[in-house]
Amino acid sequence: MDNKLPSVPFRPTARDFPGHPMPFSVPDGLRLELSRSRIVEGEEDGFDEWMSVLNDRYDECLASIPAQRAVFEATFRHEEADGSTWIYHLSLMGTEGSGLDEEHSIDATHAAYSRQVKEPGWEELTPKFMLTPDHIRSAMLSWAKSGEEPR
């Protein structure tokens, strides 16, 4: 890291944090989250490897999301002015979904990389607005409730 600039602090939320209240624009039954964590210094290549594994095993990742009720997930990498590298994770999920199930190979791999590459915990940004066309909103709600495609 560049010692000339102050370090960007990392203040993870408590593990028992219930999540921020959802704005009116997020339908009941859905949870919108934008989380960030610092990548452990020296693990930047490990982060890239982690994301390559998830991309290479995309079909396995896709098969794991019904139980999680994940409508979508997106992960970003960002380098701050102080030289620290951060992971940002955007997700929309059903409120009744489960987390990673490490009984599944891809979830166990995903969790292992997380423990190795990023600082423990997440900072949770506060959701304020979500805009979704009605036909997509209906499909998202259906998926979030059942983990199955709408019929």
C-alpha positions, 0 to 999 in steps of 0.5 A, a space after each residue: 500500500 502507498 504509505 503517503 495516503 491514509 489507509 481506507 478503514 475497514 469497519 465490518 458490521 457485526 456478524 449478527 447484523 440483521 440487515 438494513 431496512 429495505 426501501 419502499 422500491 424493494 418488494 416485500 420478500 426481497 433483500 437488496 445488498 451491496 457489501 464490501 470487504 478489503 482484500 488481504 494485502 498480497 492476495 490480489 492474485 488469489 482474488 482473481 483466481 477465485 473469480 476465475 474459478 467461479 466463472 469457469 464453474 458458472 453452471 455449478 454456481 447457477 445450480 446452487 442459487 435456487 436454495 439461496 433464492 438468489 435473483 442475481 449476484 455481481 462481484 466487482 474489484 476496486 482499488 482505492 487511492 491508498 492502494 488497497 484492493 476491495 471486493 464489492 458484492 451486489 445481490 438481490 435475494 429472497 428473504 427466505 433463502 439459505 446461505 452457501 451450503 458447503 456440502 456442495 463442492 462449488 460452495 465449499 470452494 467459494 467459502 474457502 477462497 473467501 476465508 483466504 482472500 478477503 478480510 473477515 466480515 463485510 461492510 454493508 452499504 445502505 440500500 436506498 432505491 431499486 428500479 425494476 420493470 413490472 414484468 421482471 419484478 414479477 419474475 424476480 419475486 416468483 424466483 425469490 419465493 420458490 427458487 423455481 422458474 415462473 410457469 
